Amino acid sequence: MDNLPQINSELRENWFIKRIKTYQIITFTFGFLLLYRFTTCLIGYFTDKDLFLERFGLNIWFWVVGIPVIYFLQWLLVVCIASRFTKEALKEKFIRHPIATIILFILYVTDLPYRLSEYNAGGIIVIFETIVYYAFVSFLWWLLVCWISSKIIKKHRFQWLWYRKSIEMVFVIMPIAYKFILGLIVALILFFVIFILITVVFKYSGQDLKTLFS
């Protein structure tokens, strides 16, 4: 009995480590967004505390604790949903529900410009997060519609060859495109941070850099 708490702790640790290793891209995405939000929050607070409190109206400790908790819960939700569907099972689900997929995709695409217009001043990371966030919300609605549809329509009636090929192509291209876009954003942010450190913190000018690399 004395070893039971230790065993439970190891099981919990193994569960989190296993999920982190299995869903590395999801974990990296949420970790990157968490770091960005947390950093910008602290910078905004220490740059102008009065403006920060006037704009958000809450103590800084609420955000220091709340931001990690919110992103952790989001990560947990996404990982739990991802663990329920294998790639092939999810692909088959898309193929079995073409009407729901097409309608919700059109709604997502037409609604996205309005969503982006609300956050166009937040920079490339906020735009990226908005696109991903509303894509996931649309995905949840799609799962709900598919579940209702499966209860009403028992037999799969549509066999559109062009639609099947499109879904198969999306499942091949989307993971590569997502990794490329995420990697490009991270690279741009790192370049920006390095540039700020060189020019602002270390007071290097263009002539200093030319001399340094000559």
CYANA upper distance limits for C-alpha pairs under 8 A (distance plus 0.5 A):
  3 ASN  CA      7 ILE  CA      6.71
  4 LEU  CA      8 ASN  CA      6.67
  5 PRO  CA      9 SER  CA      6.58
  6 GLN  CA     10 GLU  CA      6.70
  7 ILE  CA     11 LEU  CA      6.68
  8 ASN  CA     12 ARG  CA      6.73
  9 SER  CA     13 GLU  CA      6.61
 10 GLU  CA     14 ASN  CA      6.44
 11 LEU  CA     15 TRP  CA      6.56
 12 ARG  CA     16 PHE  CA      6.88
 13 GLU  CA     17 ILE  CA      6.58
 14 ASN  CA     18 LYS  CA      6.26
 15 TRP  CA     19 ARG  CA      6.68
 16 PHE  CA     20 ILE  CA      6.58
 17 ILE  CA     21 LYS  CA      6.63
 18 LYS  CA     22 THR  CA      6.47
 19 ARG  CA     23 TYR  CA      6.34
 19 ARG  CA     79 VAL  CA      7.75
 20 ILE  CA     24 GLN  CA      6.11
 20 ILE  CA     27 THR  CA      6.61
 23 TYR  CA     27 THR  CA      6.63
 23 TYR  CA     79 VAL  CA      7.71
 24 GLN  CA     28 PHE  CA      6.42
 25 ILE  CA     29 THR  CA      6.51
 25 ILE  CA    179 LYS  CA      8.28
 26 ILE  CA     30 PHE  CA      6.83
 26 ILE  CA     75 TRP  CA      7.89
 26 ILE  CA     78 VAL  CA      8.41
 26 ILE  CA     79 VAL  CA      8.09
 27 THR  CA     31 GLY  CA      6.46
 27 THR  CA     75 TRP  CA      7.50
 28 PHE  CA     32 PHE  CA      6.40
 29 THR  CA     33 LEU  CA      6.70
 29 THR  CA    182 LEU  CA      8.26
 30 PHE  CA     34 LEU  CA      6.36
 30 PHE  CA     71 TYR  CA      7.08
 30 PHE  CA     72 PHE  CA      8.45
 30 PHE  CA     75 TRP  CA      6.96
 31 GLY  CA     35 LEU  CA      6.60
 32 PHE  CA     36 TYR  CA      6.74
 33 LEU  CA     37 ARG  CA      6.63
 33 LEU  CA    125 ILE  CA      8.23
 33 LEU  CA    129 GLU  CA      8.02
 34 LEU  CA     38 PHE  CA      6.41
 34 LEU  CA     67 ILE  CA      7.65
 34 LEU  CA     68 PRO  CA      7.12
 34 LEU  CA     71 TYR  CA      6.86
 35 LEU  CA     39 THR  CA      6.41
 36 TYR  CA     40 THR  CA      6.56
 37 ARG  CA     41 CYS  CA      6.49
 37 ARG  CA     67 ILE  CA      7.96
 38 PHE  CA     42 LEU  CA      6.84
 38 PHE  CA     64 VAL  CA      7.67
 38 PHE  CA     67 ILE  CA      7.25
 38 PHE  CA     68 PRO  CA      8.37
 39 THR  CA     43 ILE  CA      6.60
 40 THR  CA     44 GLY  CA      6.43
 41 CYS  CA     45 TYR  CA      6.67
 41 CYS  CA     63 TRP  CA      8.11
 42 LEU  CA     46 PHE  CA      6.63
 43 ILE  CA     47 THR  CA      6.32
 44 GLY  CA     48 ASP  CA      6.77
 44 GLY  CA     49 LYS  CA      7.93
 44 GLY  CA     52 PHE  CA      6.91
 45 TYR  CA     49 LYS  CA      5.32
 45 TYR  CA     52 PHE  CA      6.01
 45 TYR  CA     53 LEU  CA      8.44
 45 TYR  CA     60 ILE  CA      7.84
 48 ASP  CA     52 PHE  CA      6.69
 49 LYS  CA     53 LEU  CA      6.65
 50 ASP  CA     54 GLU  CA      6.52
 51 LEU  CA     55 ARG  CA      6.47
 52 PHE  CA     56 PHE  CA      6.53
 52 PHE  CA     57 GLY  CA      8.01
 53 LEU  CA     57 GLY  CA      5.16
 53 LEU  CA     58 LEU  CA      6.59
 53 LEU  CA     59 ASN  CA      7.57
 58 LEU  CA     62 PHE  CA      7.17
 58 LEU  CA     63 TRP  CA      8.39
 59 ASN  CA     63 TRP  CA      7.78
 60 ILE  CA     64 VAL  CA      6.71
 61 TRP  CA     65 VAL  CA      6.58
 62 PHE  CA     66 GLY  CA      6.06
 63 TRP  CA     67 ILE  CA      5.98
 64 VAL  CA     68 PRO  CA      7.75
 65 VAL  CA     69 VAL  CA      6.98
 66 GLY  CA     70 ILE  CA      6.49
 67 ILE  CA     71 TYR  CA      6.76
 68 PRO  CA     72 PHE  CA      6.44
 69 VAL  CA     73 LEU  CA      6.65
 70 ILE  CA     74 GLN  CA      6.73
 71 TYR  CA     75 TRP  CA      6.53
 72 PHE  CA     76 LEU  CA      6.57
 73 LEU  CA     77 LEU  CA      6.66
 74 GLN  CA     78 VAL  CA      6.73
 75 TRP  CA     79 VAL  CA      6.52
 76 LEU  CA     80 CYS  CA      6.53
 77 LEU  CA     81 ILE  CA      6.76
 78 VAL  CA     82 ALA  CA      6.51
 79 VAL  CA     83 SER  CA      6.49
 80 CYS  CA     84 ARG  CA      7.11
 81 ILE  CA     85 PHE  CA      7.47
 82 ALA  CA     86 THR  CA      7.96
 85 PHE  CA     89 ALA  CA      6.39
 85 PHE  CA     90 LEU  CA      6.22
 86 THR  CA     90 LEU  CA      6.56
 87 LYS  CA     91 LYS  CA      6.61
 88 GLU  CA     92 GLU  CA      6.62
 89 ALA  CA     93 LYS  CA      6.71
 90 LEU  CA     94 PHE  CA      6.84
 91 LYS  CA     95 ILE  CA      6.81
 91 LYS  CA    167 ILE  CA      7.67
 91 LYS  CA    168 GLU  CA      7.94
 91 LYS  CA    171 PHE  CA      7.99
 92 GLU  CA     96 ARG  CA      6.61
 93 LYS  CA     97 HIS  CA      6.88
 94 PHE  CA     98 PRO  CA      6.99
 94 PHE  CA    101 THR  CA      7.26
 94 PHE  CA    167 ILE  CA      7.72
 95 ILE  CA    163 TYR  CA      7.97
 95 ILE  CA    164 ARG  CA      6.49
 95 ILE  CA    167 ILE  CA      7.55
 96 ARG  CA    156 HIS  CA      6.94
 96 ARG  CA    158 PHE  CA      8.15
 97 HIS  CA    101 THR  CA      6.73
 97 HIS  CA    146 CYS  CA      7.03
 98 PRO  CA    102 ILE  CA      6.55
 98 PRO  CA    158 PHE  CA      8.18
 98 PRO  CA    163 TYR  CA      7.86
 99 ILE  CA    103 ILE  CA      6.64
100 ALA  CA    104 LEU  CA      6.52
100 ALA  CA    142 TRP  CA      7.21
100 ALA  CA    145 VAL  CA      7.28
100 ALA  CA    146 CYS  CA      7.42
101 THR  CA    105 PHE  CA      6.43
101 THR  CA    142 TRP  CA      7.38
102 ILE  CA    106 ILE  CA      6.68
103 ILE  CA    107 LEU  CA      6.77
104 LEU  CA    108 TYR  CA      6.53
104 LEU  CA    138 SER  CA      7.36
104 LEU  CA    142 TRP  CA      7.23
105 PHE  CA    109 VAL  CA      6.66
105 PHE  CA    138 SER  CA      8.44
106 ILE  CA    110 THR  CA      6.58
107 LEU  CA    111 ASP  CA      6.45
108 TYR  CA    112 LEU  CA      6.37
108 TYR  CA    134 TYR  CA      8.10
108 TYR  CA    135 ALA  CA      7.69
108 TYR  CA    138 SER  CA      7.20
109 VAL  CA    113 PRO  CA      8.04
110 THR  CA    114 TYR  CA      8.49
111 ASP  CA    115 ARG  CA      7.04
112 LEU  CA    116 LEU  CA      6.60
112 LEU  CA    131 ILE  CA      7.75
112 LEU  CA    134 TYR  CA      8.21
113 PRO  CA    117 SER  CA      6.59
114 TYR  CA    118 GLU  CA      7.28
115 ARG  CA    119 TYR  CA      7.59
115 ARG  CA    130 THR  CA      7.92
116 LEU  CA    120 ASN  CA      6.26
116 LEU  CA    127 ILE  CA      6.93
116 LEU  CA    130 THR  CA      7.40
116 LEU  CA    131 ILE  CA      8.31
119 TYR  CA    126 VAL  CA      7.34
119 TYR  CA    127 ILE  CA      7.28
119 TYR  CA    130 THR  CA      8.43
120 ASN  CA    126 VAL  CA      8.43
120 ASN  CA    127 ILE  CA      7.37
122 GLY  CA    126 VAL  CA      5.75
122 GLY  CA    127 ILE  CA      7.58
123 GLY  CA    127 ILE  CA      6.90
124 ILE  CA    128 PHE  CA      6.60
124 ILE  CA    185 ILE  CA      8.12
125 ILE  CA    129 GLU  CA      6.54
125 ILE  CA    185 ILE  CA      7.83
126 VAL  CA    130 THR  CA      6.51
127 ILE  CA    131 ILE  CA      6.74
128 PHE  CA    132 VAL  CA      6.76
129 GLU  CA    133 TYR  CA      6.33
130 THR  CA    134 TYR  CA      6.62
131 ILE  CA    135 ALA  CA      6.55
132 VAL  CA    136 PHE  CA      6.71
133 TYR  CA    137 VAL  CA      6.82
134 TYR  CA    138 SER  CA      6.49
135 ALA  CA    139 PHE  CA      6.60
136 PHE  CA    140 LEU  CA      6.80
137 VAL  CA    141 TRP  CA      6.93
138 SER  CA    142 TRP  CA      6.57
139 PHE  CA    143 LEU  CA      6.70
140 LEU  CA    144 LEU  CA      6.85
141 TRP  CA    145 VAL  CA      6.68
142 TRP  CA    146 CYS  CA      6.51
143 LEU  CA    147 TRP  CA      6.60
144 LEU  CA    148 ILE  CA      6.79
145 VAL  CA    149 SER  CA      6.48
146 CYS  CA    150 SER  CA      6.52
147 TRP  CA    151 LYS  CA      6.98
148 ILE  CA    152 ILE  CA      6.95
149 SER  CA    153 ILE  CA      6.18
150 SER  CA    154 LYS  CA      6.34
160 TRP  CA    164 ARG  CA      6.83
161 LEU  CA    165 LYS  CA      6.73
162 TRP  CA    166 SER  CA      6.60
163 TYR  CA    167 ILE  CA      6.73
164 ARG  CA    168 GLU  CA      6.72
165 LYS  CA    169 MET  CA      6.60
166 SER  CA    170 VAL  CA      6.63
167 ILE  CA    171 PHE  CA      6.74
168 GLU  CA    172 VAL  CA      6.97
169 MET  CA    173 ILE  CA      6.58
170 VAL  CA    174 MET  CA      5.99
171 PHE  CA    175 PRO  CA      7.47
172 VAL  CA    176 ILE  CA      7.81
173 ILE  CA    177 ALA  CA      6.54
174 MET  CA    178 TYR  CA      6.39
175 PRO  CA    179 LYS  CA      6.69
176 ILE  CA    180 PHE  CA      6.65
177 ALA  CA    181 ILE  CA      6.58
178 TYR  CA    182 LEU  CA      6.51
179 LYS  CA    183 GLY  CA      6.40
180 PHE  CA    184 LEU  CA      6.51
181 ILE  CA    185 ILE  CA      6.69
182 LEU  CA    186 VAL  CA      6.73
183 GLY  CA    187 ALA  CA      6.57
184 LEU  CA    188 LEU  CA      6.67
185 ILE  CA    189 ILE  CA      6.71
186 VAL  CA    190 LEU  CA      6.62
187 ALA  CA    191 PHE  CA      6.61
188 LEU  CA    192 PHE  CA      6.64
189 ILE  CA    193 VAL  CA      6.63
190 LEU  CA    194 ILE  CA      6.59
191 PHE  CA    195 PHE  CA      6.55
192 PHE  CA    196 ILE  CA      6.68
193 VAL  CA    197 LEU  CA      6.68
194 ILE  CA    198 ILE  CA      6.63
195 PHE  CA    199 THR  CA      6.55
196 ILE  CA    200 VAL  CA      5.90
196 ILE  CA    201 VAL  CA      7.43
197 LEU  CA    201 VAL  CA      5.33
197 LEU  CA    202 PHE  CA      6.66
198 ILE  CA    202 PHE  CA      5.62
198 ILE  CA    203 LYS  CA      6.86
198 ILE  CA    204 TYR  CA      6.10
199 THR  CA    203 LYS  CA      5.42
199 THR  CA    204 TYR  CA      5.34
199 THR  CA    205 SER  CA      6.73
200 VAL  CA    204 TYR  CA      7.89
204 TYR  CA    208 ASP  CA      6.16
204 TYR  CA    209 LEU  CA      7.17
205 SER  CA    209 LEU  CA      6.84
206 GLY  CA    210 LYS  CA      6.70
207 GLN  CA    211 THR  CA      6.72
208 ASP  CA    212 LEU  CA      6.52
209 LEU  CA    213 PHE  CA      6.65
210 LYS  CA    214 SER  CA      6.41
